[in-house]
């Protein structure tokens, strides 16, 4: 990892996404630190820039974003002691970039 705070919130954010496969921005704010939204949004953008997570925009009203680990992010997270017995779900492969297909909203 290039610039990830391994002892703090960056690691927590990546671990949350690794365990839950996908979460909206709102869910990530609630899971990580509900009182500090701007910092968490920046954290997600930073992890995305590092190639550890990515996002899609959902077709619902308000266009919420859903975040997920990339293959690289899942590989990194699987090496941490707290995720020692965790294995990326075979179903998770549908979430990696280039494989997500959302129905057209109409």
Biopython code that builds the backbone (N, CA, C, O; Angstrom):
import numpy as np
from Bio.PDB.StructureBuilder import StructureBuilder

atoms = [
    (1, "UNK", "N", (0.847, -1.172, 0.000)),
    (1, "UNK", "CA", (0.000, 0.000, 0.000)),
    (1, "UNK", "C", (0.886, 1.227, 0.000)),
    (1, "UNK", "O", (1.882, 1.297, 0.720)),
    (2, "UNK", "N", (0.518, 2.162, -0.795)),
    (2, "UNK", "CA", (1.359, 3.338, -0.953)),
    (2, "UNK", "C", (1.226, 4.330, 0.183)),
    (2, "UNK", "O", (2.230, 4.688, 0.799)),
    (3, "UNK", "N", (0.028, 4.783, 0.479)),
    (3, "UNK", "CA", (-0.142, 5.851, 1.452)),
    (3, "UNK", "C", (-1.348, 5.579, 2.347)),
    (3, "UNK", "O", (-2.152, 6.476, 2.599)),
    (4, "UNK", "N", (-1.470, 4.363, 2.817)),
    (4, "UNK", "CA", (-2.624, 3.989, 3.636)),
    (4, "UNK", "C", (-2.221, 3.990, 5.095)),
    (4, "UNK", "O", (-1.192, 3.427, 5.470)),
    (5, "UNK", "N", (-3.041, 4.628, 5.915)),
    (5, "UNK", "CA", (-2.834, 4.686, 7.357)),
    (5, "UNK", "C", (-3.137, 3.299, 7.927)),
    (5, "UNK", "O", (-4.279, 2.997, 8.273)),
    (6, "UNK", "N", (-2.104, 2.462, 8.020)),
    (6, "UNK", "CA", (-2.294, 1.067, 8.410)),
    (6, "UNK", "C", (-2.777, 0.914, 9.847)),
    (6, "UNK", "O", (-3.324, -0.133, 10.194)),
    (7, "UNK", "N", (-2.594, 1.911, 10.680)),
    (7, "UNK", "CA", (-3.000, 1.783, 12.066)),
    (7, "UNK", "C", (-4.322, 2.453, 12.372)),
    (7, "UNK", "O", (-4.751, 2.451, 13.526)),
    (8, "UNK", "N", (-4.977, 3.021, 11.390)),
    (8, "UNK", "CA", (-6.168, 3.783, 11.707)),
    (8, "UNK", "C", (-7.342, 3.522, 10.810)),
    (8, "UNK", "O", (-7.656, 2.384, 10.463)),
    (9, "UNK", "N", (-7.986, 4.616, 10.441)),
    (9, "UNK", "CA", (-9.241, 4.548, 9.716)),
    (9, "UNK", "C", (-9.164, 3.981, 8.318)),
    (9, "UNK", "O", (-10.129, 3.380, 7.846)),
    (10, "UNK", "N", (-8.025, 4.157, 7.632)),
    (10, "UNK", "CA", (-7.900, 3.607, 6.284)),
    (10, "UNK", "C", (-8.026, 2.093, 6.331)),
    (10, "UNK", "O", (-8.740, 1.483, 5.535)),
    (11, "UNK", "N", (-7.325, 1.514, 7.267)),
    (11, "UNK", "CA", (-7.360, 0.054, 7.425)),
    (11, "UNK", "C", (-8.753, -0.410, 7.817)),
    (11, "UNK", "O", (-9.236, -1.423, 7.312)),
    (12, "UNK", "N", (-9.395, 0.319, 8.706)),
    (12, "UNK", "CA", (-10.749, -0.027, 9.117)),
    (12, "UNK", "C", (-11.713, 0.032, 7.936)),
    (12, "UNK", "O", (-12.540, -0.862, 7.759)),
    (13, "UNK", "N", (-11.607, 1.083, 7.132)),
    (13, "UNK", "CA", (-12.496, 1.230, 5.982)),
    (13, "UNK", "C", (-12.317, 0.070, 5.005)),
    (13, "UNK", "O", (-13.299, -0.483, 4.510)),
    (14, "UNK", "N", (-11.081, -0.294, 4.729)),
    (14, "UNK", "CA", (-10.828, -1.397, 3.814)),
    (14, "UNK", "C", (-11.323, -2.717, 4.401)),
    (14, "UNK", "O", (-11.877, -3.548, 3.681)),
    (15, "UNK", "N", (-11.128, -2.911, 5.694)),
    (15, "UNK", "CA", (-11.587, -4.141, 6.345)),
    (15, "UNK", "C", (-13.116, -4.248, 6.314)),
    (15, "UNK", "O", (-13.660, -5.327, 6.081)),
    (16, "UNK", "N", (-13.800, -3.136, 6.548)),
    (16, "UNK", "CA", (-15.269, -3.135, 6.492)),
    (16, "UNK", "C", (-15.746, -3.554, 5.109)),
    (16, "UNK", "O", (-16.634, -4.398, 4.988)),
    (17, "UNK", "N", (-15.176, -2.981, 4.085)),
    (17, "UNK", "CA", (-15.582, -3.336, 2.721)),
    (17, "UNK", "C", (-15.212, -4.778, 2.378)),
    (17, "UNK", "O", (-15.957, -5.459, 1.674)),
    (18, "UNK", "N", (-14.071, -5.242, 2.870)),
    (18, "UNK", "CA", (-13.671, -6.618, 2.606)),
    (18, "UNK", "C", (-14.680, -7.598, 3.215)),
    (18, "UNK", "O", (-15.039, -8.598, 2.593)),
    (19, "UNK", "N", (-15.122, -7.305, 4.410)),
    (19, "UNK", "CA", (-16.050, -8.210, 5.096)),
    (19, "UNK", "C", (-17.464, -8.159, 4.529)),
    (19, "UNK", "O", (-18.148, -9.182, 4.474)),
    (20, "UNK", "N", (-17.906, -6.980, 4.108)),
    (20, "UNK", "CA", (-19.298, -6.820, 3.700)),
    (20, "UNK", "C", (-19.499, -6.753, 2.187)),
    (20, "UNK", "O", (-20.624, -6.572, 1.724)),
    (21, "UNK", "N", (-18.434, -6.895, 1.421)),
    (21, "UNK", "CA", (-18.450, -6.891, -0.044)),
    (21, "UNK", "C", (-18.770, -5.535, -0.648)),
    (21, "UNK", "O", (-18.065, -5.085, -1.550)),
    (22, "UNK", "N", (-19.816, -4.875, -0.173)),
    (22, "UNK", "CA", (-20.218, -3.605, -0.764)),
    (22, "UNK", "C", (-20.986, -2.804, 0.289)),
    (22, "UNK", "O", (-21.752, -3.362, 1.073)),
    (23, "UNK", "N", (-20.769, -1.491, 0.292)),
    (23, "UNK", "CA", (-21.491, -0.618, 1.216)),
    (23, "UNK", "C", (-21.643, 0.755, 0.576)),
    (23, "UNK", "O", (-20.767, 1.212, -0.159)),
    (24, "UNK", "N", (-22.754, 1.400, 0.862)),
    (24, "UNK", "CA", (-22.962, 2.747, 0.349)),
    (24, "UNK", "C", (-22.095, 3.725, 1.139)),
    (24, "UNK", "O", (-21.568, 3.391, 2.200)),
    (25, "UNK", "N", (-21.961, 4.916, 0.611)),
    (25, "UNK", "CA", (-21.214, 5.950, 1.313)),
    (25, "UNK", "C", (-21.819, 6.186, 2.690)),
    (25, "UNK", "O", (-21.094, 6.297, 3.679)),
    (26, "UNK", "N", (-23.132, 6.261, 2.756)),
    (26, "UNK", "CA", (-23.823, 6.459, 4.039)),
    (26, "UNK", "C", (-23.510, 5.336, 5.025)),
    (26, "UNK", "O", (-23.241, 5.603, 6.196)),
    (27, "UNK", "N", (-23.543, 4.095, 4.571)),
    (27, "UNK", "CA", (-23.225, 2.967, 5.443)),
    (27, "UNK", "C", (-21.785, 3.026, 5.920)),
    (27, "UNK", "O", (-21.497, 2.692, 7.070)),
    (28, "UNK", "N", (-20.883, 3.445, 5.050)),
    (28, "UNK", "CA", (-19.480, 3.569, 5.450)),
    (28, "UNK", "C", (-19.307, 4.656, 6.501)),
    (28, "UNK", "O", (-18.545, 4.483, 7.452)),
    (29, "UNK", "N", (-20.008, 5.777, 6.339)),
    (29, "UNK", "CA", (-19.934, 6.842, 7.341)),
    (29, "UNK", "C", (-20.408, 6.322, 8.689)),
    (29, "UNK", "O", (-19.781, 6.591, 9.713)),
    (30, "UNK", "N", (-21.498, 5.589, 8.698)),
    (30, "UNK", "CA", (-22.048, 5.065, 9.946)),
    (30, "UNK", "C", (-21.137, 4.013, 10.569)),
    (30, "UNK", "O", (-20.984, 3.976, 11.790)),
    (31, "UNK", "N", (-20.534, 3.164, 9.757)),
    (31, "UNK", "CA", (-19.687, 2.084, 10.264)),
    (31, "UNK", "C", (-18.339, 2.570, 10.786)),
    (31, "UNK", "O", (-17.812, 2.016, 11.750)),
    (32, "UNK", "N", (-17.784, 3.593, 10.163)),
    (32, "UNK", "CA", (-16.429, 4.015, 10.507)),
    (32, "UNK", "C", (-16.434, 5.090, 11.590)),
    (32, "UNK", "O", (-15.799, 4.921, 12.632)),
    (33, "UNK", "N", (-17.134, 6.178, 11.358)),
    (33, "UNK", "CA", (-17.186, 7.274, 12.326)),
    (33, "UNK", "C", (-18.314, 8.202, 11.909)),
    (33, "UNK", "O", (-18.124, 9.091, 11.080)),
    (34, "UNK", "N", (-19.464, 7.994, 12.476)),
    (34, "UNK", "CA", (-20.657, 8.702, 12.010)),
    (34, "UNK", "C", (-20.596, 10.212, 12.159)),
    (34, "UNK", "O", (-21.330, 10.915, 11.466)),
    (35, "UNK", "N", (-19.762, 10.731, 13.022)),
    (35, "UNK", "CA", (-19.746, 12.170, 13.237)),
    (35, "UNK", "C", (-18.802, 12.956, 12.336)),
    (35, "UNK", "O", (-18.773, 14.185, 12.408)),
    (36, "UNK", "N", (-18.028, 12.278, 11.488)),
    (36, "UNK", "CA", (-16.996, 12.965, 10.718)),
    (36, "UNK", "C", (-17.131, 12.625, 9.239)),
    (36, "UNK", "O", (-16.294, 11.905, 8.694)),
    (37, "UNK", "N", (-18.154, 13.122, 8.594)),
    (37, "UNK", "CA", (-18.464, 12.749, 7.218)),
    (37, "UNK", "C", (-17.411, 13.182, 6.193)),
    (37, "UNK", "O", (-17.023, 12.388, 5.337)),
    (38, "UNK", "N", (-16.954, 14.410, 6.271)),
    (38, "UNK", "CA", (-16.020, 14.910, 5.259)),
    (38, "UNK", "C", (-14.729, 14.094, 5.294)),
    (38, "UNK", "O", (-14.208, 13.713, 4.246)),
    (39, "UNK", "N", (-14.215, 13.825, 6.485)),
    (39, "UNK", "CA", (-12.983, 13.054, 6.615)),
    (39, "UNK", "C", (-13.159, 11.660, 6.018)),
    (39, "UNK", "O", (-12.255, 11.152, 5.354)),
    (40, "UNK", "N", (-14.319, 11.037, 6.249)),
    (40, "UNK", "CA", (-14.546, 9.692, 5.725)),
    (40, "UNK", "C", (-14.665, 9.710, 4.208)),
    (40, "UNK", "O", (-14.187, 8.791, 3.545)),
    (41, "UNK", "N", (-15.287, 10.728, 3.652)),
    (41, "UNK", "CA", (-15.403, 10.835, 2.195)),
    (41, "UNK", "C", (-14.015, 10.975, 1.584)),
    (41, "UNK", "O", (-13.720, 10.358, 0.561)),
    (42, "UNK", "N", (-13.175, 11.772, 2.197)),
    (42, "UNK", "CA", (-11.797, 11.918, 1.721)),
    (42, "UNK", "C", (-11.035, 10.601, 1.834)),
    (42, "UNK", "O", (-10.257, 10.244, 0.949)),
    (43, "UNK", "N", (-11.268, 9.887, 2.930)),
    (43, "UNK", "CA", (-10.602, 8.594, 3.126)),
    (43, "UNK", "C", (-10.989, 7.631, 2.010)),
    (43, "UNK", "O", (-10.124, 6.957, 1.451)),
    (44, "UNK", "N", (-12.280, 7.558, 1.678)),
    (44, "UNK", "CA", (-12.732, 6.661, 0.614)),
    (44, "UNK", "C", (-12.110, 7.053, -0.727)),
    (44, "UNK", "O", (-11.692, 6.190, -1.499)),
    (45, "UNK", "N", (-12.054, 8.351, -0.997)),
    (45, "UNK", "CA", (-11.442, 8.822, -2.242)),
    (45, "UNK", "C", (-9.949, 8.474, -2.283)),
    (45, "UNK", "O", (-9.427, 8.105, -3.335)),
    (46, "UNK", "N", (-9.274, 8.591, -1.159)),
    (46, "UNK", "CA", (-7.853, 8.258, -1.084)),
    (46, "UNK", "C", (-7.630, 6.762, -1.335)),
    (46, "UNK", "O", (-6.725, 6.384, -2.080)),
    (47, "UNK", "N", (-8.458, 5.915, -0.711)),
    (47, "UNK", "CA", (-8.332, 4.475, -0.918)),
    (47, "UNK", "C", (-8.632, 4.101, -2.368)),
    (47, "UNK", "O", (-8.042, 3.168, -2.914)),
    (48, "UNK", "N", (-9.548, 4.834, -2.978)),
    (48, "UNK", "CA", (-9.843, 4.601, -4.392)),
    (48, "UNK", "C", (-8.632, 4.992, -5.249)),
    (48, "UNK", "O", (-8.268, 4.273, -6.179)),
    (49, "UNK", "N", (-8.023, 6.115, -4.935)),
    (49, "UNK", "CA", (-6.847, 6.559, -5.684)),
    (49, "UNK", "C", (-5.685, 5.575, -5.547)),
    (49, "UNK", "O", (-4.872, 5.439, -6.461)),
    (50, "UNK", "N", (-5.610, 4.892, -4.412)),
    (50, "UNK", "CA", (-4.569, 3.888, -4.181)),
    (50, "UNK", "C", (-4.879, 2.574, -4.892)),
    (50, "UNK", "O", (-4.031, 1.683, -4.937)),
    (51, "UNK", "N", (-6.082, 2.445, -5.447)),
    (51, "UNK", "CA", (-6.453, 1.219, -6.151)),
    (51, "UNK", "C", (-6.970, 0.116, -5.246)),
    (51, "UNK", "O", (-7.104, -1.028, -5.679)),
    (52, "UNK", "N", (-7.265, 0.449, -3.981)),
    (52, "UNK", "CA", (-7.715, -0.552, -3.021)),
    (52, "UNK", "C", (-9.226, -0.756, -3.036)),
    (52, "UNK", "O", (-9.710, -1.852, -2.753)),
    (53, "UNK", "N", (-9.967, 0.293, -3.365)),
    (53, "UNK", "CA", (-11.420, 0.205, -3.442)),
    (53, "UNK", "C", (-11.879, 0.930, -4.706)),
    (53, "UNK", "O", (-11.119, 1.671, -5.329)),
    (54, "UNK", "N", (-13.126, 0.700, -5.064)),
    (54, "UNK", "CA", (-13.722, 1.414, -6.181)),
    (54, "UNK", "C", (-15.182, 1.625, -5.849)),
    (54, "UNK", "O", (-15.659, 1.165, -4.812)),
    (55, "UNK", "N", (-15.892, 2.315, -6.718)),
    (55, "UNK", "CA", (-17.295, 2.622, -6.439)),
    (55, "UNK", "C", (-18.107, 2.584, -7.724)),
    (55, "UNK", "O", (-17.582, 2.675, -8.834)),
    (56, "UNK", "N", (-19.401, 2.446, -7.524)),
    (56, "UNK", "CA", (-20.366, 2.595, -8.613)),
    (56, "UNK", "C", (-21.433, 3.551, -8.118)),
    (56, "UNK", "O", (-21.603, 3.729, -6.912)),
    (57, "UNK", "N", (-22.143, 4.157, -9.032)),
    (57, "UNK", "CA", (-23.272, 5.007, -8.681)),
    (57, "UNK", "C", (-24.537, 4.211, -8.933)),
    (57, "UNK", "O", (-24.767, 3.721, -10.039)),
    (58, "UNK", "N", (-25.343, 4.087, -7.915)),
    (58, "UNK", "CA", (-26.570, 3.300, -8.010)),
    (58, "UNK", "C", (-27.669, 4.095, -8.700)),
    (58, "UNK", "O", (-27.674, 5.324, -8.635)),
    (59, "UNK", "N", (-28.595, 3.416, -9.355)),
    (59, "UNK", "CA", (-29.615, 4.123, -10.139)),
    (59, "UNK", "C", (-30.768, 4.712, -9.315)),
    (59, "UNK", "O", (-31.652, 5.349, -9.888)),
    (60, "UNK", "N", (-30.786, 4.520, -8.011)),
    (60, "UNK", "CA", (-31.874, 5.038, -7.187)),
    (60, "UNK", "C", (-31.876, 6.569, -7.154)),
    (60, "UNK", "O", (-30.904, 7.225, -7.528)),
    (61, "UNK", "N", (-32.985, 7.097, -6.701)),
    (61, "UNK", "CA", (-33.104, 8.551, -6.521)),
    (61, "UNK", "C", (-31.986, 9.022, -5.593)),
    (61, "UNK", "O", (-31.688, 8.366, -4.595)),
    (62, "UNK", "N", (-31.388, 10.120, -5.909)),
    (62, "UNK", "CA", (-30.289, 10.646, -5.113)),
    (62, "UNK", "C", (-28.944, 10.096, -5.549)),
    (62, "UNK", "O", (-27.904, 10.604, -5.128)),
    (63, "UNK", "N", (-28.946, 9.079, -6.375)),
    (63, "UNK", "CA", (-27.746, 8.484, -6.958)),
    (63, "UNK", "C", (-26.670, 8.151, -5.922)),
    (63, "UNK", "O", (-25.552, 8.658, -6.006)),
    (64, "UNK", "N", (-27.005, 7.296, -4.941)),
    (64, "UNK", "CA", (-25.996, 6.936, -3.937)),
    (64, "UNK", "C", (-24.852, 6.136, -4.568)),
    (64, "UNK", "O", (-25.022, 5.482, -5.597)),
    (65, "UNK", "N", (-23.700, 6.208, -3.933)),
    (65, "UNK", "CA", (-22.533, 5.452, -4.385)),
    (65, "UNK", "C", (-22.387, 4.213, -3.523)),
    (65, "UNK", "O", (-22.632, 4.250, -2.317)),
    (66, "UNK", "N", (-21.991, 3.131, -4.140)),
    (66, "UNK", "CA", (-21.682, 1.901, -3.419)),
    (66, "UNK", "C", (-20.205, 1.594, -3.625)),
    (66, "UNK", "O", (-19.706, 1.618, -4.751)),
    (67, "UNK", "N", (-19.517, 1.309, -2.541)),
    (67, "UNK", "CA", (-18.072, 1.061, -2.543)),
    (67, "UNK", "C", (-17.798, -0.423, -2.399)),
    (67, "UNK", "O", (-18.591, -1.143, -1.792)),
    (68, "UNK", "N", (-16.686, -0.891, -2.948)),
    (68, "UNK", "CA", (-16.299, -2.298, -2.856)),
    (68, "UNK", "C", (-14.781, -2.387, -2.974)),
    (68, "UNK", "O", (-14.143, -1.478, -3.505)),
    (69, "UNK", "N", (-14.207, -3.474, -2.484)),
    (69, "UNK", "CA", (-12.762, -3.653, -2.608)),
    (69, "UNK", "C", (-12.420, -4.085, -4.028)),
    (69, "UNK", "O", (-13.192, -4.784, -4.685)),
    (70, "UNK", "N", (-11.270, -3.664, -4.478)),
    (70, "UNK", "CA", (-10.734, -4.180, -5.739)),
    (70, "UNK", "C", (-10.053, -5.509, -5.418)),
    (70, "UNK", "O", (-9.903, -5.873, -4.252)),
    (71, "UNK", "N", (-9.657, -6.203, -6.428)),
    (71, "UNK", "CA", (-8.921, -7.456, -6.208)),
    (71, "UNK", "C", (-7.652, -7.169, -5.402)),
    (71, "UNK", "O", (-7.301, -7.923, -4.493)),
    (72, "UNK", "N", (-6.968, -6.074, -5.742)),
    (72, "UNK", "CA", (-5.759, -5.669, -5.012)),
    (72, "UNK", "C", (-6.085, -5.382, -3.544)),
    (72, "UNK", "O", (-5.366, -5.832, -2.652)),
    (73, "UNK", "N", (-7.159, -4.641, -3.291)),
    (73, "UNK", "CA", (-7.559, -4.332, -1.925)),
    (73, "UNK", "C", (-7.899, -5.585, -1.130)),
    (73, "UNK", "O", (-7.544, -5.692, 0.044)),
    (74, "UNK", "N", (-8.583, -6.530, -1.761)),
    (74, "UNK", "CA", (-8.922, -7.787, -1.090)),
    (74, "UNK", "C", (-7.663, -8.588, -0.768)),
    (74, "UNK", "O", (-7.573, -9.207, 0.292)),
    (75, "UNK", "N", (-6.692, -8.577, -1.681)),
    (75, "UNK", "CA", (-5.430, -9.280, -1.433)),
    (75, "UNK", "C", (-4.694, -8.670, -0.247)),
    (75, "UNK", "O", (-4.167, -9.393, 0.599)),
    (76, "UNK", "N", (-4.657, -7.345, -0.185)),
    (76, "UNK", "CA", (-4.000, -6.657, 0.934)),
    (76, "UNK", "C", (-4.711, -6.987, 2.239)),
    (76, "UNK", "O", (-4.063, -7.364, 3.216)),
    (77, "UNK", "N", (-6.034, -6.851, 2.269)),
    (77, "UNK", "CA", (-6.803, -7.080, 3.497)),
    (77, "UNK", "C", (-6.673, -8.516, 3.982)),
    (77, "UNK", "O", (-6.657, -8.755, 5.190)),
    (78, "UNK", "N", (-6.580, -9.464, 3.081)),
    (78, "UNK", "CA", (-6.512, -10.872, 3.486)),
    (78, "UNK", "C", (-5.199, -11.212, 4.203)),
    (78, "UNK", "O", (-5.089, -12.279, 4.807)),
    (79, "UNK", "N", (-4.207, -10.323, 4.143)),
    (79, "UNK", "CA", (-2.934, -10.550, 4.822)),
    (79, "UNK", "C", (-2.928, -10.043, 6.263)),
    (79, "UNK", "O", (-1.993, -10.338, 7.008)),
    (80, "UNK", "N", (-3.938, -9.294, 6.669)),
    (80, "UNK", "CA", (-3.963, -8.726, 8.011)),
    (80, "UNK", "C", (-4.373, -9.775, 9.042)),
    (80, "UNK", "O", (-5.219, -10.622, 8.757)),
    (81, "UNK", "N", (-3.779, -9.725, 10.244)),
    (81, "UNK", "CA", (-4.109, -10.712, 11.279)),
    (81, "UNK", "C", (-5.602, -10.761, 11.626)),
    (81, "UNK", "O", (-6.147, -11.838, 11.869)),
    (82, "UNK", "N", (-6.253, -9.612, 11.647)),
    (82, "UNK", "CA", (-7.672, -9.605, 12.030)),
    (82, "UNK", "C", (-8.574, -10.227, 10.966)),
    (82, "UNK", "O", (-9.732, -10.539, 11.245)),
    (83, "UNK", "N", (-8.056, -10.409, 9.750)),
    (83, "UNK", "CA", (-8.820, -11.068, 8.688)),
    (83, "UNK", "C", (-8.120, -12.372, 8.275)),
    (83, "UNK", "O", (-8.252, -12.830, 7.140)),
    (84, "UNK", "N", (-7.387, -12.947, 9.205)),
    (84, "UNK", "CA", (-6.559, -14.118, 8.936)),
    (84, "UNK", "C", (-7.318, -15.261, 8.261)),
    (84, "UNK", "O", (-6.811, -15.827, 7.292)),
    (85, "UNK", "N", (-8.478, -15.610, 8.721)),
    (85, "UNK", "CA", (-9.230, -16.732, 8.161)),
    (85, "UNK", "C", (-10.231, -16.305, 7.103)),
    (85, "UNK", "O", (-11.003, -17.124, 6.604)),
    (86, "UNK", "N", (-10.220, -15.034, 6.763)),
    (86, "UNK", "CA", (-11.149, -14.512, 5.766)),
    (86, "UNK", "C", (-10.626, -14.787, 4.376)),
    (86, "UNK", "O", (-9.439, -14.612, 4.099)),
    (87, "UNK", "N", (-11.501, -15.210, 3.521)),
    (87, "UNK", "CA", (-11.177, -15.400, 2.104)),
    (87, "UNK", "C", (-12.172, -14.593, 1.295)),
    (87, "UNK", "O", (-13.364, -14.614, 1.603)),
    (88, "UNK", "N", (-11.723, -13.882, 0.268)),
    (88, "UNK", "CA", (-12.683, -13.153, -0.559)),
    (88, "UNK", "C", (-13.727, -14.116, -1.110)),
    (88, "UNK", "O", (-13.401, -15.209, -1.573)),
    (89, "UNK", "N", (-14.967, -13.698, -1.053)),
    (89, "UNK", "CA", (-16.064, -14.522, -1.558)),
    (89, "UNK", "C", (-15.924, -14.723, -3.057)),
    (89, "UNK", "O", (-15.506, -13.819, -3.781)),
    (90, "UNK", "N", (-16.274, -15.905, -3.509)),
    (90, "UNK", "CA", (-16.279, -16.138, -4.951)),
    (90, "UNK", "C", (-17.299, -15.236, -5.624)),
    (90, "UNK", "O", (-17.135, -14.857, -6.784)),
    (91, "UNK", "N", (-18.349, -14.896, -4.897)),
    (91, "UNK", "CA", (-19.351, -13.980, -5.439)),
    (91, "UNK", "C", (-18.807, -12.570, -5.560)),
    (91, "UNK", "O", (-19.306, -11.782, -6.364)),
    (92, "UNK", "N", (-17.791, -12.239, -4.775)),
    (92, "UNK", "CA", (-17.234, -10.882, -4.796)),
    (92, "UNK", "C", (-16.641, -10.541, -6.151)),
    (92, "UNK", "O", (-16.540, -9.364, -6.501)),
    (93, "UNK", "N", (-16.250, -11.537, -6.913)),
    (93, "UNK", "CA", (-15.624, -11.250, -8.201)),
    (93, "UNK", "C", (-16.560, -10.499, -9.140)),
    (93, "UNK", "O", (-16.091, -9.848, -10.074)),
    (94, "UNK", "N", (-17.866, -10.571, -8.918)),
    (94, "UNK", "CA", (-18.789, -9.818, -9.770)),
    (94, "UNK", "C", (-18.719, -8.332, -9.478)),
    (94, "UNK", "O", (-19.168, -7.524, -10.291)),
    (95, "UNK", "N", (-18.162, -7.953, -8.329)),
    (95, "UNK", "CA", (-18.105, -6.551, -7.953)),
    (95, "UNK", "C", (-16.856, -5.841, -8.443)),
    (95, "UNK", "O", (-16.807, -4.612, -8.414)),
    (96, "UNK", "N", (-15.850, -6.569, -8.890)),
    (96, "UNK", "CA", (-14.624, -5.906, -9.289)),
    (96, "UNK", "C", (-14.804, -5.157, -10.589)),
    (96, "UNK", "O", (-15.601, -5.568, -11.432)),
    (97, "UNK", "N", (-14.075, -4.061, -10.769)),
    (97, "UNK", "CA", (-14.273, -3.183, -11.926)),
    (97, "UNK", "C", (-14.374, -3.931, -13.249)),
    (97, "UNK", "O", (-13.678, -4.916, -13.495)),
    (98, "UNK", "N", (-15.256, -3.427, -14.079)),
    (98, "UNK", "CA", (-15.460, -4.014, -15.385)),
    (98, "UNK", "C", (-16.458, -5.145, -15.378)),
    (98, "UNK", "O", (-16.830, -5.647, -16.439)),
    (99, "UNK", "N", (-16.903, -5.559, -14.199)),
    (99, "UNK", "CA", (-17.815, -6.696, -14.123)),
    (99, "UNK", "C", (-19.178, -6.306, -13.557)),
    (99, "UNK", "O", (-20.084, -7.138, -13.507)),
    (100, "UNK", "N", (-19.331, -5.075, -13.139)),
    (100, "UNK", "CA", (-20.603, -4.666, -12.550)),
    (100, "UNK", "C", (-21.564, -4.270, -13.652)),
    (100, "UNK", "O", (-21.230, -3.487, -14.541)),
    (101, "UNK", "N", (-22.738, -4.813, -13.580)),
    (101, "UNK", "CA", (-23.772, -4.470, -14.566)),
    (101, "UNK", "C", (-25.043, -4.113, -13.803)),
    (101, "UNK", "O", (-25.623, -4.950, -13.111)),
    (102, "UNK", "N", (-25.451, -2.903, -13.934)),
    (102, "UNK", "CA", (-26.689, -2.449, -13.311)),
    (102, "UNK", "C", (-27.765, -2.324, -14.369)),
    (102, "UNK", "O", (-27.483, -1.938, -15.504)),
    (103, "UNK", "N", (-28.993, -2.646, -14.007)),
    (103, "UNK", "CA", (-30.068, -2.481, -14.993)),
    (103, "UNK", "C", (-30.252, -0.994, -15.317)),
    (103, "UNK", "O", (-30.094, -0.133, -14.451)),
    (104, "UNK", "N", (-30.578, -0.718, -16.538)),
    (104, "UNK", "CA", (-30.831, 0.664, -16.947)),
    (104, "UNK", "C", (-32.093, 1.156, -16.257)),
    (104, "UNK", "O", (-33.116, 0.471, -16.225)),
    (105, "UNK", "N", (-31.997, 2.349, -15.712)),
    (105, "UNK", "CA", (-33.198, 2.904, -15.066)),
    (105, "UNK", "C", (-34.060, 3.551, -16.144)),
    (105, "UNK", "O", (-33.557, 4.144, -17.099)),
    (106, "UNK", "N", (-35.317, 3.427, -15.970)),
    (106, "UNK", "CA", (-36.146, 3.957, -17.043)),
    (106, "UNK", "C", (-37.367, 4.509, -16.567)),
    (106, "UNK", "O", (-38.174, 4.996, -17.359)),
]
sb = StructureBuilder()
sb.init_structure("model")
sb.init_model(0)
sb.init_chain("A")
sb.init_seg("    ")
for serial, (resi, resn, name, xyz) in enumerate(atoms, 1):
    if name == "N":
        sb.init_residue(resn, " ", resi, " ")
    sb.init_atom(name, np.array(xyz, "f"), 0.0, 1.0, " ", f" {name:<3s}", serial, name[0])
structure = sb.get_structure()
